[in-house]
Amino acid sequence: MNKFSESLKNRKNEGRLPIIVDFKCVSPGVGRLIDEHDAHYLAQMIEDAGAPAISVVTEPNDFGGSIRLLKDIRRLVDIPILRKDFIRDTKEIDRSIDAGADSVLLMCSVMSEEEMKICYEYAVEKGIEPFVETHNLEEIALAKNLGAKLVGINNRNILKLEKDGGTVDTTASLLDSGNGDNRKEDLFGKDVFLVSESGILSADDAKKAVSCGADAVLIGTAIWKASYPIEFYRELTNI
Ligand SMILES: O=C(O)c1ccccc1NCC(=O)[C@H](O)[C@H](O)COP(=O)(O)O
């Protein structure tokens, strides 16, 4: 049932870094990253290169995405897909299911605790895996209260539309207890699969995320800005 996280866990159990490749046509901070038509064959190439999962940003105004893009990619690849958008209600969860997503982004920064609970429980009931996104300690506490098992730390404040220059140091500082211990389990609870998202630019950044306690990383811009995106993806997986 949790096809999305299972695929990432299997990759981790093979001793390899699970990377979620983020299909974001436009970065509000950097500009166009992918032409929508190229996204189709790029998704197939990323699947052929062995990606365990991808995310598709469907938000149209700032990120150049669409539900149609998600549906098109769904028809072309078998790997699990996370829908990334500013989802605020159960109707959007139904739309995600209808488009073929396996997982749906629920952002603590855009919903109240009550709204998060409603959307989380609805997603679980409908069989689409909730991916709970956090950015600070307060949001992490909310994710823990929900009992979320698949959690992201977005290194950026996404409400600033990628103009706040977040880096992997956000993940590092949140997980650092200050006395040399890693506090992942204290913060998130047991058996949480943790993804460090955004602003990961290099193999060293990805290694840092893992050494801090992340189980996987989610990368968009650095892959799509690389001269040879598929080769760069392969390099990153071999760290
Ligand atoms: O991440 C979100 O919360 C989000 C929600 C709605 C639309 C877009 C959103 N984020 C954009 C991304 O998904 C980033 O592209 C992703 O975190 C990758 O970051 P980067 O590697 O720095 O491009």
PDBQT file of the ligand as one rigid body, heavy atoms in Angstrom, charges set to zero:
ROOT
HETATM    1  O1  LIG A 301       8.066  21.834  -1.372  1.00  0.00    +0.000 OA
HETATM    2  C1  LIG A 301       6.980  22.375  -1.244  1.00  0.00    +0.000 C 
HETATM    3  O2  LIG A 301       6.457  22.543  -0.153  1.00  0.00    +0.000 OA
HETATM    4  C2  LIG A 301       6.266  22.881  -2.456  1.00  0.00    +0.000 A 
HETATM    5  C3  LIG A 301       4.926  23.022  -2.420  1.00  0.00    +0.000 A 
HETATM    6  C4  LIG A 301       4.276  23.504  -3.526  1.00  0.00    +0.000 A 
HETATM    7  C5  LIG A 301       4.948  23.812  -4.669  1.00  0.00    +0.000 A 
HETATM    8  C6  LIG A 301       6.305  23.659  -4.711  1.00  0.00    +0.000 A 
HETATM    9  C7  LIG A 301       6.969  23.195  -3.605  1.00  0.00    +0.000 A 
HETATM   10  N1  LIG A 301       8.319  23.044  -3.581  1.00  0.00    +0.000 N 
HETATM   11  C8  LIG A 301       9.149  23.114  -4.649  1.00  0.00    +0.000 C 
HETATM   12  C9  LIG A 301       9.884  21.900  -4.596  1.00  0.00    +0.000 C 
HETATM   13  O3  LIG A 301       9.327  20.846  -4.601  1.00  0.00    +0.000 OA
HETATM   14  C10 LIG A 301      11.329  21.962  -4.679  1.00  0.00    +0.000 C 
HETATM   15  O4  LIG A 301      11.461  21.940  -6.040  1.00  0.00    +0.000 OA
HETATM   16  C11 LIG A 301      11.999  20.757  -4.101  1.00  0.00    +0.000 C 
HETATM   17  O5  LIG A 301      11.974  20.854  -2.751  1.00  0.00    +0.000 OA
HETATM   18  C12 LIG A 301      13.376  20.614  -4.692  1.00  0.00    +0.000 C 
HETATM   19  O6  LIG A 301      14.204  21.694  -4.331  1.00  0.00    +0.000 OA
HETATM   20  P1  LIG A 301      15.479  22.016  -5.201  1.00  0.00    +0.000 P 
HETATM   21  O7  LIG A 301      16.333  20.780  -5.286  1.00  0.00    +0.000 OA
HETATM   22  O8  LIG A 301      16.205  23.096  -4.458  1.00  0.00    +0.000 OA
HETATM   23  O9  LIG A 301      14.981  22.450  -6.524  1.00  0.00    +0.000 OA
ENDROOT
TORSDOF 0
